[in-house]
Amino acid sequence: MSSRVDICDRLLAGAKNMLTKRLTEAPVFEEVKTDVGTAFRTDDILVFIPPIEDGTIIKVKNEMVQMLYALLESLGMDHAILIHHEVAPQANELLTTHAVYTIEMFKYKFMLYDPTAHEKTPKQYLLSPEQVAKELPNVKMSQLPSMKQSDAIARFYYWLPGSVVKIDRKEGPYYRFIVKG
């Protein structure tokens, strides 16, 4: 039982850290009762961890996806983070093709470490359109080097394609345009 509690606590702490860094104001975390797995929510995002058996998160199957959708509907939410170990192919298709809900999927190992906290990771932040116009007045976005949306930092912060990120390095600022992929 202690391995389930340890891994679940670490995953919850990792998800809470990520959401705290994403939001401009400190989020309020509220536990959500579920019949299966562990969940908590902020005002906008539900975080769901499937049940853990023998220290391993069980495989996400169609029934669990349907339960997640029902939970989102009952809470009046449309955005969730699903922390998983393995997802069945049909369940993956359900999760990635649903038009009503935004489901961010993270392998559990991603939640155990904060990619923004590494000593060699420079400070990165999203620029508003006004900041982009001020800092890059004569630059076309297509001229900027790109950063894929699947990049660990972009996923951590949930930066979407079309956004511009400023990276503070010793040599000066660098900019990246977020693209799909």
N, C-alpha and C positions, 0 to 999 in steps of 0.2 A: 504493500500500500504506500510506503514512503516514496518509492520511485515514481509512482503516479502523481503524488502530491508535489514532489520536487520538480518534475518536468513541467507539470501544469503551472505551478507557481512561477517558474522561470519563463515560460511562454507568455503568461499573463503579464509579467513584469516587462518583457520585451515589447509586447504589443502596446502596453500603456506608455512606455518610453517613446515609441515611434509616434503615437498619436499626440503625445505632449509636445514633441518637437515639430510636428506638422502644423499644429494650431497656434494662432497668435495669442489666444487666451488659454489659460490652464483649463483643460477639460474636466468635467465632473464624470466620474466613472460609476455606473450603476450596474450591479449584478442583475442578470436576467435569468429567471428560473426556466430550465428546459428539462425535458424528460430524458434527453440524450446529450451528453457532452457538457461543456462549460461555456458560458457566454457572459459578456458584459457589453454595455453600450455607453456611448457618449450621446450628445444631442443628435448627431447625424450618422454615426457609424456603429454597426453591431459587429462585435468580434466573437467568432465562434471557433471553439476547439472541439473536435470530435472526442468521443470517449477514449481513454487511455487504458490499455490492458497490457499487463506485464511490462510496463515501462515504454510501450510503443503506442502511438496514435493509431486507432483502427482505420482501415481503408474507407474512404468516402465512396458511398454507392448511391444509386438513384434515390433510395428511400430517405437518406440523410439530406440530400439536396432538396427534396420535396419538403422535408421538415424545416430546413433552413428558410425556404421561401415562405412557408406558412408562418414561421416566426417573424420574418420581416414584415409580412402583411399584417399580422396581429399587432405589431408595434408601430405600424404606419411609417416604416422606414424603407429606403430603397438602396442602401449602400451597406455592404458587409465586407469584412475581412475574414477569410477562411484560412485557418492555419492547419496544415495537413502534413501527412507523411506520404500518402499515396492516394491517388484518385482513379477510380475505375474509368475506362474510356467513355462509356455512356454517360456517366456522371459528369465527366469533364466537358462533354459536349453540351449537356444541360447548363452547366455553369458558365460556359463561354459564349453561348448563343442566345441567352435569355435577354430580351429587349427591355424588360421592365426594371430589372435590378442590376446594379453594378456590384460585382463580386471580385474583390482582389484576392488572389490566391497566393499564399506564401508557404513554401516548405518550412517545416517546423525549425530546421537548423538556421534559417534566416532570422528568426525571432530570438535566437539565443545570443546573437552578437549584433552590436550596433555598428553598421558600416560608417557612420558619420563620426564615430569616436576614435577611430584609428589615428595615431599621431601623424601619419603621412597624408591623411585626407584633408585637403584644404577646405576652408569655410566656403560653402556654396549656398546660394539663395536665389529664389525666384524673383524676377523683376516684374513690376507692374508695367502695363503699356506706357504709362507716363514716364517711368524710369528708363524704359527702353528708348523712347523718343529723346529723352534728355542725354543719356549716356552714349547712344549710338545713332545720332541724328542723320547721318548720311550712309548708313549701312543697310543693305537689303538683307533680310533674314536668310535668304538663300546663300549669301556670302559667308555666313557664320559657320564654323565647324559644328557638326551635329553631335548630339548625345542621344542614344536610343532610349526610348521610354522603358525598355527592359533593363537599363543600367541599374545597379544596386541602389545608388543614391536616388535616382529618379523614381524608382519603385518605392523606396523608403518614404519619400516625401509626397508621392502620388502626383508628380509633375506630368502634365499632359502634353501631347504633341501640339506644337505651335507656341509653346512657352519659351522664354529666354531665361537662361540661368547665368548668374555671375559667379565666377570662381575667383576667390582671393588667393593669390600666390605671392611669394616673396618678390618675384620679378614684376608684379603688377597684375591687374585684373585680366581674366580671360572670360570669354562669353561662349555659350553653347546654345544652339537651337534644338529643342527637343523634337525628335521625329519618332514616328511609329516604328515599332520593331523590338 
